[in-house]
């Protein structure tokens, strides 16, 4: 199995300004053509973590989806992140997994953040997404999902776990600790991509974007500044580690109802 190159983009976001965010991200992506296999953007990368979907939501085939298709084709990489979508009268915090060939899959955030009244504005997703790309099995999730280990549990023998987020600096210790816990308990490369800066609700974000390996070792950690980082993940090293320490073989069997 070939290694997988992952690029994380930790950036400030313009509050509720779709055009400005797409423009700044397009400028950042211009330097990544042919550099990476997967490029990860933060949660609600077009608006910041807004509870104003009636103003900001796009139809499923709207401007951001078209933008993602164009940028994935240009960079020759998967691009993933979430934004606000209106589908059949329901608003979703929806992650798009957009491949360079234009094929895409979606995941709607399951665990909505009650402290910000997210459940009052958005509809929760019910299906977890496992994608396969270049031989890797990948589970992309969104922010508050990180606090729920059952939802993240590696029951499909996936190889990479990704969280996109708008996680505030005042709970950065939780973010870093839980990312490490998910990596260790699932014996999986775990990536958390967070924004930086202050949003329209005066909530400050330190980023703390991280790449953690299957043993809980931190390979990348960046805080407080905008940053783009590319790292290569080694599939065989992870498999060798799992064979040596066969903890996943003893996991509980369960079904969510």
C-alpha positions in Angstrom: 0.0 0.0 0.0 1.4 3.4 -0.9 1.8 6.2 1.7 -0.9 8.9 1.8 0.1 12.6 1.7 -2.3 14.7 3.9 -2.4 18.5 3.9 -4.0 20.4 6.8 -5.1 24.0 6.4 -5.4 25.9 9.6 -6.8 29.3 8.8 -8.8 32.2 10.2 -12.3 32.6 8.7 -14.3 35.6 7.6 -17.5 35.6 9.6 -20.5 34.7 7.5 -18.8 35.7 4.3 -18.8 32.9 1.8 -17.2 34.8 -1.1 -14.3 36.0 1.1 -13.6 32.6 2.5 -13.6 30.8 -0.9 -11.3 33.5 -2.3 -8.8 33.2 0.5 -8.8 29.4 0.5 -8.5 29.3 -3.3 -5.3 31.4 -2.9 -3.9 29.0 -0.4 -4.8 26.0 -2.5 -3.0 27.4 -5.5 0.3 26.5 -3.9 -0.8 22.8 -3.4 -1.2 21.6 -7.0 0.1 18.1 -7.2 1.5 18.3 -3.6 -1.0 16.2 -1.7 -3.5 13.3 -1.8 -6.0 14.7 0.6 -6.4 18.4 1.7 -8.4 19.0 4.9 -10.3 22.3 5.6 -12.0 23.3 8.9 -15.6 22.9 9.8 -18.0 25.5 8.2 -15.0 26.8 6.2 -17.2 29.2 4.2 -18.8 31.0 7.1 -17.4 30.2 10.5 -19.5 28.3 13.1 -22.7 30.3 12.4 -26.2 29.6 13.8 -27.7 31.6 10.9 -28.5 28.9 8.3 -31.6 30.7 7.0 -29.2 33.4 5.6 -26.2 31.3 4.7 -27.3 27.8 3.6 -26.7 26.7 0.1 -28.7 24.2 -2.0 -26.8 20.8 -2.3 -25.6 21.8 -5.8 -24.7 25.4 -4.9 -21.6 27.5 -5.3 -19.4 25.8 -2.7 -20.0 22.3 -4.2 -19.0 23.7 -7.6 -15.9 25.4 -6.0 -14.9 22.1 -4.4 -15.1 20.3 -7.7 -13.0 22.9 -9.4 -10.3 23.0 -6.7 -10.1 19.2 -6.3 -9.5 19.0 -10.1 -6.9 21.7 -10.0 -5.0 20.4 -7.0 -5.3 16.7 -8.1 -6.3 16.0 -4.5 -9.4 15.1 -2.4 -10.6 18.2 -0.6 -12.8 17.8 2.5 -14.4 20.1 5.0 -18.0 21.1 6.0 -20.3 23.9 5.2 -24.0 24.8 5.6 -26.5 23.1 3.2 -30.3 23.3 2.9 -31.8 20.1 1.6 -35.6 19.5 1.5 -36.2 22.3 4.0 -33.6 20.9 6.5 -30.3 22.6 7.3 -27.2 20.4 7.7 -23.6 20.9 8.8 -22.4 18.8 5.9 -19.0 17.5 5.2 -18.1 16.9 1.5 -15.4 14.4 0.4 -14.6 15.7 -3.1 -12.3 13.7 -5.3 -10.3 15.1 -8.2 -12.6 13.3 -10.7 -15.7 15.1 -9.4 -17.0 12.1 -7.5 -18.0 13.0 -4.0 -19.6 11.7 -0.8 -21.2 13.5 2.1 -21.5 13.2 5.9 -24.0 15.2 7.9 -22.8 16.0 11.5 -24.3 13.6 13.9 -23.5 15.2 17.3 -24.8 18.8 17.2 -23.3 21.2 19.7 -26.0 22.0 22.2 -24.0 24.7 24.0 -24.3 26.8 20.9 -27.9 25.8 20.2 -26.8 23.9 17.0 -29.7 21.4 17.4 -32.1 24.3 17.3 -31.0 25.2 13.8 -29.6 22.1 12.1 -30.8 18.5 11.6 -28.5 15.8 12.8 -27.1 13.2 10.4 -27.7 9.5 11.1 -25.2 7.7 8.9 -21.4 7.5 9.4 -19.3 7.8 6.3 -16.4 5.5 5.5 -14.6 6.3 2.2 -12.0 4.4 0.3 -9.3 6.3 -1.4 -6.0 5.0 -2.9 -6.5 1.8 -0.9 -7.0 3.6 2.4 -10.2 3.4 4.4 -11.0 6.8 5.9 -13.6 8.0 8.4 -14.2 11.8 8.3 -16.2 13.4 11.2 -17.0 16.8 12.5 -16.0 18.7 15.6 -18.3 17.7 18.5 -18.3 14.1 17.2 -14.9 13.9 18.8 -16.4 13.7 22.3 -18.3 10.5 21.4 -16.0 7.5 21.2 -18.7 5.0 20.2 -19.5 7.0 17.1 -15.8 7.1 16.3 -15.1 3.5 17.1 -13.0 1.6 14.5 -15.4 -1.2 13.7 -14.7 -1.2 10.0 -10.9 -1.4 10.3 -10.4 2.0 8.8 -6.9 3.5 8.5 -7.4 7.2 9.0 -9.7 9.2 11.2 -10.3 12.9 10.4 -12.1 15.6 12.4 -12.8 19.1 10.9 -13.6 21.6 13.6 -14.3 25.1 15.0 -13.1 24.2 18.5 -12.7 27.1 20.9 -9.3 27.8 22.6 -10.8 27.6 26.1 -11.3 23.9 25.6 -8.2 23.2 23.7 -6.9 20.8 26.3 -10.0 18.7 25.7 -9.4 18.8 21.9 -5.8 17.7 22.2 -6.5 15.0 24.8 -9.5 13.5 22.9 -7.6 13.4 19.6 -4.9 11.4 21.3 -7.4 9.1 22.9 -9.2 8.4 19.7 -5.9 7.6 18.0 -4.8 5.2 20.7 -8.1 3.3 21.3 -8.6 2.9 17.5 -5.0 2.2 16.6 -5.3 4.7 13.7 -3.8 7.8 12.3 -5.9 10.7 13.6 -6.1 14.2 12.2 -7.8 17.2 13.7 -8.0 20.4 11.6 -9.3 23.4 13.5 -9.6 27.1 12.6 -7.7 30.0 14.3 -8.9 33.5 15.2 -12.0 35.1 16.7 -15.4 34.4 15.3 -18.5 36.6 15.2 -19.6 35.4 18.6 -16.3 36.6 20.2 -15.1 33.0 20.6 -11.4 32.6 20.1 -9.8 29.6 18.4 -6.2 28.5 18.9 -6.2 25.9 16.1 -4.2 23.2 17.7 -4.4 21.3 14.4 -2.8 17.9 14.9 -1.7 14.8 13.2 -1.3 11.8 15.6 -0.2 8.3 14.8 -1.7 4.9 15.8 0.5 4.9 19.0 -0.7 8.3 20.2 2.5 10.0 19.1 2.0 13.6 17.9 3.5 14.0 14.4 2.2 17.6 13.8 0.9 20.2 16.1 0.3 23.9 15.2 -1.4 26.5 17.3 -2.3 30.2 17.2 -1.1 30.9 13.6 -2.4 30.2 10.2 -0.5 27.2 8.9 -0.5 24.8 5.9 1.3 21.5 6.6 1.8 18.4 4.5 2.8 15.0 6.0 3.1 11.5 4.6 1.4 8.7 6.4 2.9 5.2 6.3 0.2 2.5 5.9 2.6 -0.5 6.5 3.9 0.9 9.8 0.4 1.1 11.1 -0.4 -2.4 10.0 2.7 -3.7 11.6 1.8 -2.0 14.9 -1.7 -3.5 14.8 -0.2 -6.9 14.3 2.2 -6.6 17.1 -0.4 -5.2 19.6 -3.7 -6.8 18.5 -6.0 -4.7 20.7 -8.6 -4.1 18.0 -9.2 -7.9 17.9 -10.6 -7.7 21.4 -13.0 -4.8 20.8 -16.6 -5.1 21.8 -19.2 -5.9 19.2 -22.2 -3.5 19.3 -24.8 -1.9 17.1 -26.1 1.7 17.4 -29.9 1.9 17.6 
